[in-house]
Amino acid sequence: MKQWLRSQGGWWLAWLVLTAAGAVWLARAELVQLQQDFETDARIAHRLMSQQVVQYDAVLATLALLEPGADAGQPEQRLPSVYASILKVQRRARDEAWPDQKQADALAAAEARSRSQQRAELASLDLAHGRYQLVIGATPLSYALEIDLAGSVPWRDWSMNPQTSPVRVSLQRDGLQLVLQPGRMGEGGWRFGLTKALASPSQPFELVAERQVGWGELPWRSIAGWAVAMAVLMAGLRMAQRQRIARRRAEELLRLGQVARLNALGELSAGLAHELNQPLTAVLANAQAARRLLDDDPPDLATARDAMGQAVVQARRAADVVGRLRRVIERPEAGGDVKPLVLQEVVRSAMHLLAPEFAQRGVAAQFDAGAQAPVRVQAEAVALEQIVHNLLMNALQALDLVPAAERRLVVSVGRNGQEGVLTVTDNGRGISPEAMPRLFEPFFSTREGGLGLGLSLSETLASGMGGSLTAAHAAPRGARFTLLLPLVAQST
């Protein structure tokens, strides 16, 4: 389970990192777009409101320049019918008082400022109700406009829907505000803001636009699509990696299988030669004795002598053929390519190759040499790989007869004096006392259908590298195989 988590953890982490990076990128792009839209709408609102208040300045300036005669009446009173946002128009001659007695002082003060600044001035402000008075001092007549600020919004040209837009728009002055568009403001998320004074010095209002972006407004569908795309990509890469690993594992197993077959064939030829040499020697000896005996018999047995001579020739030829076959196909000497090898790395490589076998049998081998110093031995690479492969496969086959929940396989690496030690221990059925002495004999097998060459070959390979391979009983049940190989001599 731990090994599976390790192998899968990297892919999950990569998927999470890519998904998070893509989600951040998509969310950031969406926020940038929302902010650009917000700023565009806010600037349009500022321009429209600035045009409105500048228009009031122009109206007052026009009234001040008209200078109507005494009999001209009051044409300015028609302005409310033209401008719906102008509620009332007042005028005052030099020697008269302002008609609105309640606001007379404020109007007079604003008129004085207007004459001094040579521009319209704000007389009174009721921002809560969206109304204010604007005064211009002129000769012979001064004028005052009462303006409905809320009614000044040009909704026809407004770029936002005031009922549904999430943007809050208000006019503010001296801590007071008039909300033109309520928007949707909440807690959390991201907040955009823009504050800009209107373009009229006489009406110093600030237009304040605010936008609250909640988590729900992020592009979750795009993020989910990105996550799915990354999952598909990771799955494809994982599958490609698995195929590549499986192909490499198959190639390596094929190589080991070919070497194993050649070595087994050499071991087989050596066994056959050993088995045939004795009968062939006996045939040769008997044939030679028969010829000598026949030489003492009556001379009419020449044909028999010739026949026995041919038997001798054929026996020698058979011996030569067996010897030649052995020389041609026997296993090359293991010591021909001895070099320093790290025992832990050879074990990891063999376990990697046999990973499908471990998974199929439900065996989790216990091998943890991460904190141990590398054990460097003098060995021939292919021979050592084959020994480790054979030992692990024998252990797995021994565990087939054990319930899956009880199967244990322990591999350890260490040092013993001047030798490196590899131990493979399983809790299978173990080795019977009768089989133990013959365990490394050629053609002896405790497994039905086995050739009995694996352990014999492994022991021969170990001996050829200056090492040894032994077997012992494991407590309370099972078998332990120990491989000893000479350590690499440390340089002085």
VEXKE-619056 format. One record per residue (C-alpha): x, y, z. Coordinates in steps of 0.1 Angstrom, whole numbers, padded with zeros to 4 digits, always signed. Layout:
<nodes>
XYZ...
</nodes>
This chain:
<nodes>
+0000+0000+0000+0028+0024+0009+0046+0016-0024+0014+0023-0043+0009+0056-0025+0045+0066-0033+0040+0058-0070+0007+0075-0072+0015+0104-0049+0038+0121-0074+0011+0121-0101-0016+0134-0078+0007+0161-0067+0015+0171-0103-0022+0171-0111-0029+0193-0081-0001+0217-0089-0012+0220-0126-0049+0223-0116-0041+0250-0090-0019+0269-0114-0045+0268-0141-0072+0278-0116-0052+0308-0104-0045+0318-0140-0082+0315-0151-0094+0333-0119-0068+0361-0124-0078+0365-0161-0115+0367-0151-0108+0392-0123-0087+0414-0147-0116+0413-0172-0142+0422-0145-0120+0450-0133-0116+0464-0169-0154+0462-0174-0160+0479-0140-0135+0507-0148-0151+0513-0182-0186+0515-0167-0174+0538-0139-0157+0562-0163-0188+0564-0185-0209+0572-0154-0184+0599-0144-0184+0615-0178-0222+0615-0180-0226+0631-0145-0199+0656-0153-0217+0666-0184-0249+0672-0164-0234+0694-0137-0214+0714-0163-0246+0719-0181-0261+0736-0150-0231+0760-0149-0238+0768-0185-0275+0775-0178-0266+0800-0150-0239+0816-0171-0264+0820-0200-0290+0836-0176-0265+0860-0163-0256+0872-0198-0292+0877-0210-0299+0909-0190-0337+0909-0197-0356+0943-0197-0382+0953-0171-0410+0943-0194-0396+0910-0204-0412+0891-0176-0394+0860-0162-0384+0837-0191-0361+0817-0168-0392+0802-0152-0397+0781-0183-0364+0761-0175-0381+0734-0153-0402+0725-0183-0371+0720-0204-0349+0705-0177-0368+0681-0155-0339+0680-0130-0342+0718-0124-0369+0721-0098-0370+0759-0093-0354+0791-0105-0350+0822-0084-0336+0856-0093-0327+0887-0073-0322+0923-0084-0295+0944-0067-0318+0961-0042-0341+0932-0036-0340+0901-0013-0341+0865-0024-0376+0852-0027-0369+0821-0006-0367+0837+0029-0356+0804+0046-0325+0801+0024-0320+0839+0020-0288+0839+0041-0273+0809+0023-0282+0823-0011-0267+0857-0002-0234+0841+0010-0232+0820-0021-0239+0851-0043-0211+0869-0026-0187+0840-0032-0198+0838-0068-0191+0875-0074-0157+0870-0059-0148+0838-0078-0165+0848-0110-0183+0815-0112-0214+0797-0099-0213+0786-0063-0230+0760-0042-0255+0776-0018-0272+0748+0001-0269+0710-0001-0294+0683+0010-0275+0653-0003-0297+0628+0016-0326+0639-0005-0305+0646-0036-0311+0683-0038-0289+0714-0038-0290+0751-0048-0266+0767-0072-0261+0805-0074-0245+0829-0097-0240+0866-0088-0244+0889-0118-0256+0925-0126-0284+0935-0128-0298+0901-0118-0285+0871-0098-0299+0837-0103-0303+0805-0082-0313+0770-0094-0327+0743-0072-0315+0711-0087-0327+0675-0082-0294+0657-0082-0310+0622-0083-0330+0633-0113-0299+0645-0131-0287+0609-0139-0291+0603-0176-0304+0568-0174-0311+0567-0211-0273+0568-0218-0263+0549-0187-0241+0519-0195-0254+0498-0166-0287+0484-0156-0294+0501-0122-0316+0472-0110-0293+0443-0118-0258+0458-0121-0234+0447-0093-0216+0481-0094-0226+0505-0066-0225+0542-0078-0228+0571-0054-0221+0609-0052-0203+0620-0021-0193+0653-0004-0181+0660+0031-0189+0625+0044-0224+0625+0029-0235+0604+0000-0263+0600-0025-0267+0564-0038-0275+0565-0075-0272+0528-0081-0272+0503-0052-0252+0474-0068-0244+0443-0048-0219+0447-0019-0210+0418+0004-0182+0404+0024-0152+0385+0012-0138+0382-0023-0123+0410-0042-0132+0447-0042-0127+0472-0070-0131+0509-0065-0129+0542-0084-0133+0577-0070-0132+0608-0092-0144+0644-0088-0170+0657-0112-0157+0682-0138-0174+0713-0123-0156+0734-0097-0189+0749-0086-0204+0714-0078-0175+0695-0061-0191+0661-0059-0171+0629-0060-0184+0600-0080-0176+0568-0062-0180+0535-0079-0175+0502-0061-0176+0465-0072-0176+0435-0050-0166+0402-0067-0176+0372-0048-0162+0336-0050-0193+0326-0069-0184+0348-0098-0151+0330-0105-0151+0309-0137-0157+0276-0119-0169+0259-0151-0136+0268-0169-0117+0258-0138-0135+0224-0137-0128+0219-0174-0091+0227-0168-0090+0202-0139-0106+0175-0161-0082+0183-0190-0052+0181-0166-0066+0148-0152-0068+0134-0188-0033+0147-0195-0019+0131-0164-0037+0099-0171-0022+0098-0206+0013+0105-0193+0009+0079-0166-0003+0054-0191+0026+0062-0215+0050+0059-0186+0035+0026-0175+0038+0013-0211+0074+0025-0213+0082+0009-0179+0065-0023-0190+0084-0024-0223+0117-0019-0205+0108-0045-0179+0099-0070-0207+0131-0063-0225+0151-0067-0194+0133-0099-0185+0138-0112-0220+0175-0104-0217+0177-0122-0184+0157-0151-0198+0180-0155-0227+0211-0154-0205+0193-0178-0181+0186-0202-0210+0222-0201-0222+0234-0207-0186+0209-0234-0181+0220-0250-0214+0256-0249-0202+0246-0264-0169+0226-0290-0188+0255-0299-0211+0278-0301-0181+0254-0325-0164+0250-0346-0195+0287-0348-0200+0291-0359-0164+0264-0385-0168+0277-0398-0201+0313-0399-0194+0310-0429-0170+0291-0452-0194+0312-0441-0224+0344-0448-0204+0330-0482-0195+0322-0490-0231+0356-0480-0241+0373-0501-0214+0351-0531-0222+0357-0528-0259+0395-0526-0254+0394-0556-0231+0372-0576-0256+0397-0569-0283+0426-0581-0262+0407-0613-0254+0397-0618-0289+0434-0616-0299+0440-0648-0279+0411-0666-0296+0414-0686-0329+0424-0664-0358+0391-0668-0376+0376-0641-0354+0392-0613-0373+0359-0600-0382+0349-0597-0346+0381-0579-0338+0373-0554-0366+0338-0549-0353+0351-0543-0318+0376-0519-0332+0348-0500-0348+0330-0499-0314+0361-0484-0299+0362-0458-0326+0325-0449-0323+0328-0448-0285+0357-0423-0288+0337-0403-0313+0308-0402-0290+0330-0389-0262+0345-0364-0285+0311-0352-0297+0299-0348-0261+0331-0329-0252+0328-0307-0282+0292-0300-0275+0301-0290-0239+0328-0267-0251+0305-0250-0276+0274-0244-0255+0287-0244-0219+0282-0212-0198+0310-0186-0202+0331-0181-0171+0315-0157-0147+0347-0141-0136+0354-0128-0171+0336-0094-0165+0338-0088-0128+0334-0052-0117+0323-0032-0086+0285-0033-0081+0262-0018-0055+0243-0047-0040+0213-0025-0031+0209-0012-0066+0210-0047-0081+0182-0058-0056+0161-0027-0065+0165-0034-0102+0154-0071-0098+0124-0061-0076+0114-0035-0102+0115-0062-0129+0094-0085-0108+0069-0059-0097+0041-0075-0117+0048-0108-0101+0047-0093-0066+0015-0075-0074-0001-0107-0089+0007-0127-0058-0002-0099-0034+0033-0099-0018+0048-0067-0005+0085-0074-0001+0102-0058+0029+0134-0041+0017+0145-0008+0031+0181+0001+0026+0177+0038+0021+0196+0048+0053+0223+0021+0048+0257+0028+0032+0261+0012-0002+0275-0023-0001+0299-0026-0031+0308-0061-0042+0330-0075-0069+0307-0094-0092+0297-0100-0128+0266-0079-0135+0244-0103-0155+0254-0132-0132+0244-0113-0101+0212-0101-0116+0203-0137-0125+0211-0150-0090+0189-0123-0073+0162-0129-0099+0162-0167-0092+0162-0162-0054+0132-0138-0056+0113-0160-0080+0119-0191-0058+0106-0172-0028+0075-0161-0046+0068-0196-0058+0072-0209-0023+0047-0184-0010+0020-0196-0035+0011-0223-0010+0007-0198+0018-0026-0179+0024-0022-0144+0009-0027-0126+0042+0003-0145+0058+0028-0141+0030+0060-0124+0040+0092-0118+0020+0122-0100+0036+0153-0090+0016+0182-0076+0035+0217-0064+0025+0247-0060+0048+0284-0068+0054+0301-0097+0071+0339-0090+0074+0352-0088+0038+0321-0100+0022+0288-0085+0012+0257-0103+0023+0223-0106+0006+0196-0125+0025+0162-0135+0010+0138-0149+0036+0103-0162+0030+0077-0178+0053+0067-0205+0028+0066-0243+0035+0103-0244+0040+0128-0270+0029+0125-0306+0041+0155-0322+0059+0158-0348+0031+0159-0321+0004+0184-0298+0021+0216-0317+0012+0206-0320-0025+0192-0285-0029+0220-0273-0052+0224-0305-0072+0216-0302-0110+0182-0316-0120+0170-0318-0084+0138-0299-0077+0112-0298-0049+0087-0282-0072+0066-0303-0095+0076-0297-0131+0108-0279-0121+0140-0286-0140+0161-0283-0109+0187-0260-0126+0179-0226-0110+0196-0231-0076+0223-0252-0091+0231-0225-0117+0229-0197-0090+0254-0216-0068+0277-0222-0097+0275-0185-0107+0282-0174-0071+0312-0197-0069+0326-0184-0102+0326-0149-0087+0345-0159-0056+0314-0161-0034+0289-0187-0021+0252-0194-0019+0237-0213+0010+0203-0223+0023+0189-0226+0058+0156-0230+0076+0138-0198+0088+0120-0197+0121+0092-0204+0127+0086-0214+0091+0101-0209+0057+0136-0207+0040+0165-0183+0041+0190-0181+0012+0223-0162+0018+0245-0150-0009+0281-0140+0000+0302-0120-0024+0337-0104-0019+0336-0067-0011+0354-0041-0033+0388-0035-0018+0390+0000-0004+0418+0021-0018+0445+0031+0007
</nodes>
